[in-house]
Amino acid sequence: MSIPKISVVMPVYNGEKYLPDRFFIFAFASHIFAFILPALFYIRLFKGEGYIKELNFKLPKLKRISLVLYGLGALISGTALISSLIYYAGGPLELRESVIDAGGNPVYDISAAVAFVFLPAVCEEVLFRSVMAREYEKYGALCACVITSMAFAMLHFSFALFPVYFFAGVILYILAKAAESVFFPVIAHAGYKLFNLYIWDKLSSVLRFEQNRFIFSFLAAAIFIIFMIALINKTEKIYYYKAYANEPMPESVRLKLKFPAKITMTFLSPTLFAAAIIYFLCVFTA
C-alpha cells in the first residue's frame, strides 16, 4: 500500500512559479471570517463585554510551562500512534496536513507559517477551547471536552482520521482546563501544526515497509505513555496545590506527587507488563 503525498499547489502568476500571495490572503481571510468574527459577534450579541473575562484569555502562570511541553509531547506521539494503528489495521494513511512549498522565498516561508500554523492555532483555540468550551462547561467539564473535541474533529472533514483529531481535541482541552488559559493550547496547537506540516510526511514514510510498522507503533506507544504520565502528573499537581492553597499539604500527598517515583512505579506495574505481553503476542501471531 503506497502512502499518498499531498502538496499545496501554488498558483502561477505572470509566468512565475511561486507567487502564492492570493493563497495566503485567502487563508488569512477564511480563518478570520470562519472563526474570529462569529466568536466576536456571538460574544457581543448574546453575552456582552463582561463575558470576555470568562474566556480564559489571561496569561498562564510560568511555573506551569512544563504542562504545555508534556501536552505537546502527548499530542504528537498520541496522534502518530493512532495514525500508525489505523494504517496497521489496513486503513488509509493520509497526511494530516498539506506540505507547504514556498519556493525558498523567505517572505513566503514566514507567510506560510503564519497562515497555516499560527493563525489556525489561535483562531481554532479561541472558538473551541474558549468560547465553545465556556458554553458547554455549565453541563460539566466532560461534556465540554467531548463536544468541543467532536466539533474540532469534524472541522477537518476526514472520516478516516476522525479519531486522530478527536484525541487532539481532548489533549488541547485538558491543557486549557488545567492552565486556566487558552494560551497553552494555542502553543501546543501551533507545535502540532508544525509537526504535521514539516515532519509527519517524512516520518510516516517508514510505514511503507511492513517490518517497520510494528516498531514504529511500539515506540510511539512507549513515548505516548511517558508523556501522558507526565501530563497527568502535572495536572494532578496543579489541582492538589489549588485544593491545599490555604492549608499545609500533608506529607503523604507531597510524596505522592513526586514525578520520578510515580513514573518508575508505572513502568514496573504488572498491568503494563501484561499489556506489553499481549501486544507482542497479537503482533507476532497475526
C-alpha positions as CSV (number, residue, x, y, z in Angstrom):
1,M,0.0,0.0,0.0
2,S,1.5,3.3,-1.0
3,I,1.4,6.4,1.1
4,P,-0.2,9.4,-0.6
5,K,1.7,12.7,-0.5
6,I,-0.5,15.7,-0.6
7,S,1.1,19.0,-1.6
8,V,-0.2,22.5,-1.8
9,V,-0.1,23.5,-5.5
10,M,0.8,27.2,-5.6
11,P,-0.8,29.3,-8.3
12,V,1.2,30.7,-11.2
13,Y,1.0,34.4,-11.9
14,N,2.8,36.3,-14.7
15,G,4.7,33.2,-15.7
16,E,6.5,32.9,-12.3
17,K,6.1,29.6,-10.4
18,Y,5.9,30.7,-6.8
19,L,3.6,33.6,-6.2
20,P,1.2,32.3,-3.6
21,D,0.2,35.8,-2.3
22,R,-3.5,35.3,-3.0
23,F,-3.4,31.9,-1.5
24,F,-2.1,33.2,1.8
25,I,-4.5,36.1,1.8
26,F,-7.4,33.6,1.3
27,A,-6.1,31.6,4.2
28,F,-6.0,34.7,6.4
29,A,-9.4,35.8,5.4
30,S,-11.1,32.4,5.7
31,H,-9.8,31.9,9.3
32,I,-10.9,35.4,10.4
33,F,-14.3,35.1,8.8
34,A,-14.9,31.4,9.8
35,F,-13.7,31.6,13.4
36,I,-12.9,35.0,14.9
37,L,-15.8,37.1,13.6
38,P,-18.5,34.6,14.5
39,A,-17.0,34.3,18.0
40,L,-16.8,38.1,18.5
41,F,-20.3,38.5,17.1
42,Y,-21.7,35.9,19.5
43,I,-19.9,37.4,22.5
44,R,-21.1,40.9,21.6
45,L,-24.7,40.0,20.7
46,F,-25.6,37.5,23.4
47,K,-23.2,37.9,26.2
48,G,-21.9,41.5,26.4
49,E,-18.5,42.8,27.2
50,G,-18.2,41.3,30.7
51,Y,-18.4,37.8,29.2
52,I,-14.9,38.1,27.7
53,K,-13.4,37.9,31.2
54,E,-14.7,34.3,31.5
55,L,-13.0,33.1,28.4
56,N,-9.5,32.4,29.9
57,F,-7.6,34.9,27.8
58,K,-5.3,35.7,30.8
59,L,-1.6,34.7,30.6
60,P,-0.8,31.4,32.2
61,K,1.5,31.0,35.2
62,L,5.1,30.5,34.1
63,K,5.6,27.7,36.7
64,R,3.1,25.7,34.6
65,I,5.2,25.9,31.4
66,S,6.1,22.2,31.7
67,L,2.4,21.5,31.2
68,V,2.4,22.6,27.6
69,L,5.6,20.6,26.9
70,Y,4.1,17.4,28.2
71,G,0.8,18.2,26.4
72,L,2.6,18.7,23.1
73,G,4.6,15.5,23.5
74,A,1.4,13.6,24.3
75,L,-0.4,15.2,21.4
76,I,2.3,14.4,18.8
77,S,3.1,10.9,20.0
78,G,-0.6,10.0,20.5
79,T,-1.7,11.2,17.1
80,A,1.3,9.4,15.5
81,L,0.3,6.2,17.4
82,I,-3.4,6.4,16.3
83,S,-2.4,7.1,12.7
84,S,0.0,4.1,12.7
85,L,-2.6,1.8,14.2
86,I,-5.2,2.9,11.6
87,Y,-2.6,2.1,8.9
88,Y,-1.6,-1.1,10.6
89,A,-5.2,-2.3,10.6
90,G,-5.4,-1.8,6.8
91,G,-6.9,1.6,6.8
92,P,-5.7,4.6,4.7
93,L,-2.7,6.6,5.9
94,E,-3.5,10.2,5.0
95,L,-1.3,13.2,5.6
96,R,-3.0,15.2,8.3
97,E,-1.9,18.4,6.7
98,S,-0.5,19.6,3.4
99,V,3.1,20.0,2.6
100,I,3.9,23.7,2.1
101,D,6.2,24.6,-0.8
102,A,7.0,28.3,-0.8
103,G,9.7,28.1,-3.4
104,G,12.5,29.1,-1.0
105,N,11.2,32.6,-0.7
106,P,11.8,33.7,3.0
107,V,8.8,36.1,2.9
108,Y,6.6,33.3,1.6
109,D,8.0,30.9,4.2
110,I,7.0,33.3,7.0
111,S,3.6,33.9,5.4
112,A,3.1,30.2,5.2
113,A,4.0,29.7,8.8
114,V,1.6,32.4,9.9
115,A,-1.2,31.3,7.5
116,F,-1.1,27.6,8.2
117,V,0.4,27.3,11.7
118,F,-0.1,30.3,14.0
119,L,-3.3,31.7,12.6
120,P,-5.2,28.4,12.7
121,A,-3.9,27.7,16.2
122,V,-5.1,31.0,17.5
123,C,-8.5,31.0,15.7
124,E,-9.4,27.4,16.4
125,E,-8.5,27.6,20.0
126,V,-10.4,30.8,20.6
127,L,-13.5,29.2,19.1
128,F,-13.3,25.6,20.5
129,R,-11.3,25.8,23.8
130,S,-12.5,29.3,24.8
131,V,-16.0,30.3,23.6
132,M,-17.5,26.8,22.9
133,A,-15.9,25.2,26.0
134,R,-17.2,28.0,28.2
135,E,-20.7,27.4,26.9
136,Y,-20.7,23.7,27.5
137,E,-18.9,23.7,30.8
138,K,-22.1,24.6,32.6
139,Y,-23.1,21.0,31.8
140,G,-19.8,19.7,33.2
141,A,-16.1,19.5,32.0
142,L,-16.6,16.1,30.5
143,C,-19.5,17.3,28.3
144,A,-17.5,20.3,27.2
145,C,-14.4,18.2,26.4
146,V,-16.4,15.7,24.3
147,I,-18.5,18.3,22.4
148,T,-15.6,20.6,21.6
149,S,-13.4,17.7,20.6
150,M,-16.1,16.2,18.3
151,A,-16.6,19.7,16.7
152,F,-12.8,20.1,16.3
153,A,-12.5,16.7,14.6
154,M,-15.5,17.2,12.3
155,L,-14.0,20.6,11.2
156,H,-11.1,18.7,9.5
157,F,-13.5,16.8,7.2
158,S,-11.8,13.4,7.4
159,F,-13.8,10.4,8.5
160,A,-10.7,8.2,8.4
161,L,-8.7,10.5,10.7
162,F,-11.6,11.4,13.0
163,P,-10.0,9.5,16.0
164,V,-6.8,11.4,15.4
165,Y,-8.4,14.8,15.6
166,F,-10.8,13.9,18.4
167,F,-7.8,12.8,20.5
168,A,-6.0,16.1,19.7
169,G,-9.1,18.0,20.8
170,V,-9.1,16.1,24.2
171,I,-5.5,16.9,24.9
172,L,-5.9,20.6,24.0
173,Y,-9.0,20.8,26.2
174,I,-7.0,19.3,29.1
175,L,-4.3,21.9,28.6
176,A,-6.9,24.8,28.5
177,K,-8.6,23.5,31.7
178,A,-5.5,22.8,33.7
179,A,-3.8,26.0,32.8
180,E,-7.0,28.1,33.0
181,S,-5.7,29.9,29.9
182,V,-6.2,29.5,26.2
183,F,-2.5,30.4,25.5
184,F,-1.1,26.9,26.3
185,P,-3.5,25.2,23.9
186,V,-2.5,27.8,21.2
187,I,1.2,27.0,21.8
188,A,0.6,23.2,21.7
189,H,-1.7,23.5,18.6
190,A,1.0,25.5,16.8
191,G,3.6,22.9,17.6
192,Y,1.2,20.2,16.4
193,K,0.7,22.0,13.1
194,L,4.4,22.4,12.6
195,F,4.9,18.7,13.2
196,N,2.1,17.8,10.7
197,L,3.3,20.2,8.0
198,Y,7.1,19.6,8.1
199,I,7.8,16.3,9.8
200,W,4.9,13.9,9.6
201,D,5.1,13.1,5.9
202,K,8.8,12.2,6.2
203,L,8.3,10.2,9.5
204,S,5.3,8.3,8.2
205,S,7.1,7.2,5.1
206,V,8.7,4.4,7.2
207,L,5.3,2.8,7.4
208,R,5.6,1.8,3.7
209,F,7.6,-1.2,4.9
210,E,5.7,-3.8,6.8
211,Q,8.7,-4.6,9.1
212,N,8.8,-1.0,10.3
213,R,5.1,-0.7,11.3
214,F,5.4,-2.7,14.5
215,I,8.5,-0.9,15.8
216,F,7.0,2.4,14.8
217,S,3.8,1.8,16.7
218,F,5.6,0.3,19.7
219,L,7.9,3.3,20.0
220,A,5.1,5.7,19.5
221,A,3.1,3.9,22.3
222,A,6.1,4.0,24.7
223,I,6.7,7.7,24.1
224,F,3.0,8.4,24.4
225,I,2.8,6.6,27.8
226,I,5.7,8.6,29.1
227,F,4.2,12.0,28.1
228,M,0.7,11.1,29.2
229,I,2.0,10.1,32.7
230,A,3.9,13.4,32.8
231,L,0.8,15.4,31.7
232,I,-1.5,13.7,34.2
233,N,1.0,14.1,37.0
234,K,1.4,17.8,36.3
235,T,-2.3,18.3,36.1
236,E,-2.7,16.4,39.3
237,K,-0.2,18.6,41.0
238,I,-2.0,21.8,39.8
239,Y,-5.3,20.7,41.3
240,Y,-3.7,19.4,44.5
241,Y,-1.9,22.7,45.1
242,K,-5.1,24.5,44.3
243,A,-7.0,22.4,46.8
244,Y,-4.4,23.0,49.6
245,A,-3.9,26.7,48.7
246,N,-5.0,27.8,52.2
247,E,-3.6,25.0,54.3
248,P,-0.4,22.9,54.6
249,M,-0.2,20.0,52.2
250,P,0.1,16.6,54.0
251,E,3.5,14.9,53.5
252,S,1.7,11.8,52.2
253,V,0.2,13.9,49.4
254,R,3.5,15.7,48.7
255,L,5.3,12.3,48.3
256,K,2.5,11.1,46.0
257,L,3.1,13.9,43.6
258,K,6.8,13.2,43.1
259,F,7.2,12.5,39.3
260,P,10.2,10.2,39.1
261,A,8.8,7.7,41.7
262,K,5.4,7.7,40.0
263,I,6.7,7.0,36.5
264,T,9.0,4.3,37.8
265,M,6.1,2.6,39.6
266,T,4.1,2.8,36.4
267,F,6.7,1.1,34.2
268,L,7.2,-1.6,36.8
269,S,3.5,-2.3,37.3
270,P,2.1,-5.8,36.4
271,T,-0.6,-4.1,34.3
272,L,2.0,-2.6,31.9
273,F,3.9,-5.9,31.7
274,A,0.6,-7.8,30.9
275,A,-0.3,-5.2,28.2
276,A,3.2,-5.5,26.6
277,I,3.0,-9.3,26.5
278,I,-0.5,-9.2,25.0
279,Y,0.7,-6.6,22.4
280,F,3.7,-8.7,21.3
281,L,1.6,-11.9,21.1
282,C,-1.0,-10.2,19.0
283,V,1.6,-8.8,16.6
284,F,3.7,-12.0,16.2
285,T,0.7,-14.3,15.9
286,A,-1.2,-12.1,13.4
